[in-house]
C-alpha cells in the first residue's frame, strides 16, 4: 500500500509511533514486519536508531520509510501485499 493510500485509509495518524504501532503500519502496507524485525533493522544499522529503547522507541515517518525501503528490497511482502507501479515509484522517490 502506498503512503498516500495509507494516509487516506488512516487519516490523522500521529507520530512518533511506538515500535508495535510502527510494525503494524508496515504490515498494513503489505510488508512482513514485527517488533523483532524492527529491532533487527535498528541493530543492523539499516534504520536510523529512533529515540528510546525497544518497544518504547519513537518511530518517525522517515524511520518507517527506511524500513519500507529495506523490506521491499528484500521482497518481504505479506501474502496480501503487492507491488504496484505507484508503490514502487513512491519507494524510489524517497
PyMOL commands that set and color helices and strands:
alter all, ss='L'
color gray80, all
select helices_A, chain A and resi 3-9+19-28+35-44+54-56+61-73+85-93
alter helices_A, ss='H'
color red, helices_A
deselect
rebuild
show_as cartoon
